Amino acid sequence: MEHVRTFIQYMKPYKREMLIGIFALLVTDLVGMVIPWLLKQVIDLLPNDPAQSQLIGFAGWLFLAAGVQAVARYGWRRYLFGPSRKMEIDILNHLFAHFLTLDRTFFQKHEVGDLMSRATNDLRAVKDFLGLGLLVVLDAVVVIIGCLALMIYINPKLTLYALLPLPFISILFFTFIRAISIRHQSIQENLSRITSMVQENLAGIRVLHAFVQEQNEINRFDRLNRDHIDQNMSLAKMFGLFTPSLVFVIGVAAMITLWIGGKEVIDGTITLGSFVAFNGYLMMLSWPMMAIGYVINLWQKGVTAMRRIQHILDSRTALVQSEKEEGAFDIRGRIEVRRLAFSYPDSEVNALDGIDLKIEAGTSVAFIGMIGAGKSTLMQLLPRVFDAPQGSLLLDGTPISEVPAFVLRRHIGYVEQEPFLFSTTIRNNIALARPEASEEEIEAMVHCVHLTPDLERFPKGLDTVVGERGVSVSGGQKQRIALARALIRKPRILILDDAFSSLDVETESIILNNIRSVIEGTTTLIVTHRLSLARQVDRVVVLGEGKVLEDGVHAELMQKQDGVYRRIYSNQALAREMEILLK
Ligand SMILES: Nc1ncnc2c1ncn2[C@@H]1O[C@H](COP(=O)(O)OP(=O)(O)OP(=O)(O)O)[C@@H](O)[C@H]1O
């Protein structure tokens, strides 16, 4: 119920429209009840040989009732379904905006497909519940109260007999509702798994093709879908038993009415017109009785869906929130790491294990080390992708958790090994970091990252659309577009996390030369496996198993006889010489 209350909040802006819709629904139902009453009048009049004008009068009233009903039906459709669609959009907007506030920890725990399913299938169920569900409930309440009142007015005893089978409806209701609810929950979870699988397979289509795994995946998908069908069948069976049982109970009620009511007409206790009207109201009652099944369906789906959406809306970023204003910070780029130990959420091992470092503003540092040494982890703590333990990471002397993430990230340029490009033009991808950047600035940046020769080969140069809906760009082109994107915002701190891994040494050195003037005064952290780069920076930090193994300038580290840096450097130099010889 709590979830329902939260979602009812979304109705508030559409209160007026919904009130019009409810009014139209009331009119539809009330006019619907007037029609059997008019019939009663006509039938009771017939034995008295009524004048033709009287009959025409009744026909006119019936015609008017039908007309009013038609207009009112249009009204409730327009004013009850319309707002439910608008509410769906409002919830979706809210959900999307909320997704963007969540951090990496959240996305690590939830599959994209599952989130997509919540934003589509579940949202649709909520819309149906808030629109159709409430409409049916309201309609049922009005019809039940109205018809019962009129039936009692016509003949209380007959009403009592007609309602005798009613307790069976309650028994049926409570027998089935739990079983139906459990089935709904598992159907919606399965639907999420299906969406996840489609999403994952489409994202990894190249790998599937490369390893010829299409048939295996088709089989796996088929199994998942068969499970889905089985679950739906099980639910359909439940409804298959529930709805006909209800209809049967209503049929019994009609039979009792015919039997007892018929006798009363013969005895002259009630008129034929009253008997016909009574049956009309009893039939009208059968719709809300049957609608109970439909409403249970909508209700269960809706409530399950609300719970699943609410779970997302209740999720909060795991990052420590800072109330400080942007103006409170003048970021210069001095970084201090104090006995930093860090483990990822749900992991028991420390990815970083007691790191101590001081990096002066405007200097450049290369981070090298074996795979899994913790280099990327350390880099991700700077823009607060994850939060470092309190007091272990300082920026310009301030604990980094006190700097709001959005302020911090405005001053950090981050390029990762496999950058993500949006399905838009190269220009838009670069300007993403600074939408107000001028054409000249974008072009200068393109030149700086040595992308000009590539652009000449693209059909529309900077206006070429890349990504899923556009041309495929190579890993090296992606890295350079991402570098331009990071540099165009003129960051105080630049992080290049293996950002040149797809470039050849020659291009790498051209880019480094080009960007030297741009990054003048910027604290530059370069994670690399290529030690040729390490010679061109102010300092080298060697990481191993989450610890700092060596720290110093290239020449110093080369002096260490058993040093890790010296060993890796020598191996790479040897490999380079071999390559040259073999050429
Ligand atoms: N998101 C994550 N969740 C859990 N563990 C992670 C996550 N990212 C990295 N790790 C683990 O943390 C450790 C350090 O990984 P990290 O990516 O920082 O190493 P790295 O030095 O950058 O390696 P590489 O050179 O291969 O990029 C590894 O053991 C890795 O498995």
The ligand as a Tripos MOL2 file, in Angstrom:
@<TRIPOS>MOLECULE
LIG
   31    33     1     0     0
SMALL
NO_CHARGES

@<TRIPOS>ATOM
      1 N1         34.7200   -2.5380  -10.4370 N.pl3     1 LIG1
      2 C1         35.4220   -3.4520   -9.7740 C.ar      1 LIG1
      3 N2         34.8290   -4.2290   -8.8540 N.ar      1 LIG1
      4 C2         35.5200   -5.1450   -8.1560 C.ar      1 LIG1
      5 N3         36.8450   -5.3530   -8.3020 N.ar      1 LIG1
      6 C3         37.5060   -4.6150   -9.2120 C.ar      1 LIG1
      7 C4         36.8240   -3.6250   -9.9870 C.ar      1 LIG1
      8 N4         37.7310   -3.0380  -10.8190 N.ar      1 LIG1
      9 C5         38.9100   -3.6220  -10.5420 C.ar      1 LIG1
     10 N5         38.7820   -4.5630   -9.5920 N.ar      1 LIG1
     11 C6         39.8530   -5.3700   -9.0200 C.3       1 LIG1
     12 O1         40.7780   -4.4970   -8.4000 O.3       1 LIG1
     13 C7         42.1070   -4.8820   -8.6470 C.3       1 LIG1
     14 C8         42.8910   -3.7270   -9.2720 C.3       1 LIG1
     15 O2         42.3540   -3.4940  -10.5570 O.3       1 LIG1
     16 P1         42.8010   -2.2470  -11.4540 P.3       1 LIG1
     17 O3         41.8700   -2.2080  -12.6230 O.co2     1 LIG1
     18 O4         42.9140   -1.0570  -10.6170 O.co2     1 LIG1
     19 O5         44.2480   -2.6920  -11.9200 O.3       1 LIG1
     20 P2         45.1940   -2.0340  -12.9940 P.3       1 LIG1
     21 O6         46.5120   -1.8810  -12.3400 O.co2     1 LIG1
     22 O7         44.5840   -0.8140  -13.5620 O.co2     1 LIG1
     23 O8         45.2370   -3.1950  -14.0910 O.3       1 LIG1
     24 P3         45.3820   -3.0790  -15.6820 P.3       1 LIG1
     25 O9         46.7580   -2.6790  -15.9680 O.co2     1 LIG1
     26 O10        45.0610   -4.4740  -16.1240 O.co2     1 LIG1
     27 O11        44.3490   -2.0930  -16.1360 O.co2     1 LIG1
     28 C9         42.0320   -6.1070   -9.5330 C.3       1 LIG1
     29 O12        42.2010   -7.2360   -8.7080 O.3       1 LIG1
     30 C10        40.6340   -6.0780  -10.1100 C.3       1 LIG1
     31 O13        40.1420   -7.3750  -10.3000 O.3       1 LIG1
@<TRIPOS>BOND
     1     1     2 1
     2     2     3 ar
     3     2     7 ar
     4     3     4 ar
     5     4     5 ar
     6     5     6 ar
     7     6     7 ar
     8     6    10 ar
     9     7     8 ar
    10     8     9 ar
    11     9    10 ar
    12    10    11 1
    13    11    12 1
    14    11    30 1
    15    12    13 1
    16    13    14 1
    17    13    28 1
    18    14    15 1
    19    15    16 1
    20    16    17 2
    21    16    18 1
    22    16    19 1
    23    19    20 1
    24    20    21 2
    25    20    22 1
    26    20    23 1
    27    23    24 1
    28    24    25 2
    29    24    26 1
    30    24    27 1
    31    28    29 1
    32    28    30 1
    33    30    31 1
@<TRIPOS>SUBSTRUCTURE
     1 LIG1         1 GROUP 0 **** ****
